[in-house]
Amino acid sequence: MPLRLRSAKFSPSSASSQFPSCPPTRPQCITQSAQLSRDFSQTSCQQITLRRRKFYEWMNGPGRQLKEPLPDSTNYLGAYDKYGNLVRAGPGWQRNNAKKEVADNAPAMKAEEVTKDPEAEPEKAPEGQEDLDELELAIREGEAKEKDSKAASKAEKDDGKLPPETAEDLRPFPLNQYFRSQPVLSEDLREAIYKRVKKDGATVSLASVEFGVSNERVGAVVRLKQMEKEWIAQGKHLAIPYSKAVLDMLPTTPFIDPSQAANKGKRPITHEPINDLIVHPATRQQLFVPVSESRHFTRVDAGKAFDNALLPADARIPHPELIQAEREVSQGLSFDERLRLAEARLAKDQAEKKRLEDAKLAEIRAQKVVPKRRWDFVFKDVSVESVGRDGRDYKGVGWRYGVPHEDRKKGQVKIPTKVEA
């Protein structure tokens, strides 16, 4: 009798019944479990494109110099050539010299940090403004000593000294040759501006002339510094490491302290032009004004030709006192005479400013304000005698309302009766 195994037919159903441990979806499960993550880009990691290969070659070659920036210097692409060499560096300069200077100063900085006891410091900030100023002054003095020590160590090493930055070093984008990174105010210069305005009582215009900073920037520095000191008094944390890192990457305008002996006779570094004149909209048109040959046409006449209310450029600039100072220099006046005239003008301006402030305060005190739901009613005391002898003084109550002009009355002669010679 033949075996039944030979006559039996193999079918998927019978196979599944005989091997129940192998599910039909096993191959799919294997493929899904093998792919644990997917690539961010459709291009596989093994097939690197030409641009990526060039980028990695630059990053491991010339671009490696940008990974560790130089101390007290910017880190822009325009300062290096295509081979990674610093353009302004001399033949005897080496990058290791700059690193060695920083390493020599590092133990002194660490020693100062170790001497500071974090538990001895108060947890909350001092309440008084003077205490905050003394604390900041101590910090500034420590930073000044540190800078002096660095300058002394650099002066001892004349071989291979790195020259200062040029205009090419301030070019962050090599393909854009017309863009230069503009300097920002250093922290010492901001503190000096704030002290000159708030503590010494100098005007914004005077501080602008002394430090070479525009009026708008001086006002902004004073407001931001005042807010910073208020935050310190409230115990808020400031982003000092972030601010220091940003200032290290950007060109800064240093503060030249005239009280130091090394800076005696040096003029402050001008941060920006302080007499830039904004173009008035009335001067954007072209005019042809006929003028007689015997007439002396001045800047005042040119301003009135465009607009009756347009002042000349000498009076519209932010610092017209500088023009008067230059005129005094051209007249041959001595330094003492020019100083005396400048102090007299300053005293006159301050007296006029005080007079206007006192008049404004007196006017506010003379008014009585009654607040209501939607409006505030303002009452002011007046006198009947303020109308004058003829009753037509402008200080009178009915001068603007109810008093007709003389030419509106009957019987008034409206044509001139005589001609002045």
Secondary structure, 3 states (H helix, E strand, C coil): CCCHHHHCCCCHHHHHHHCCCCCCCHHHHHHHHHCCCCCCCCCCCCCCCHHHHHHHHHHHCHHHHHCCCCCCCCCCHHHECCCCCECCCCCCCCHHHHHHHHHHHHHHHHHHHHHCCCCCCCCCCCCCHHHHHHHHHHHHHHHHHHHHHHHHHHHHCCCCCCCCCCCHHHCCCCCCCCCCCCCEECHHHHHHHHHHHHHCCCCHHHHHHHHCCCHHHHHHHHHHHHHHHHHHHCCCCCCHHHHHHHHHHCCEECCCCCCCHHHCCCCCCCCCCCCCCCCCHHHHCCCCCCCCCCCCCCHHHHHHHHCCCCCCHHHHCCCHHHHHHHHHHHCCCCHHHHHHHHHHHHHHHHHHHHHHHHHHHHHHHHEEEEECCCCEEEEECCCHHHHCCCCCCCCCCCCCCCCCCHHHCCCCCCCCCCCCC
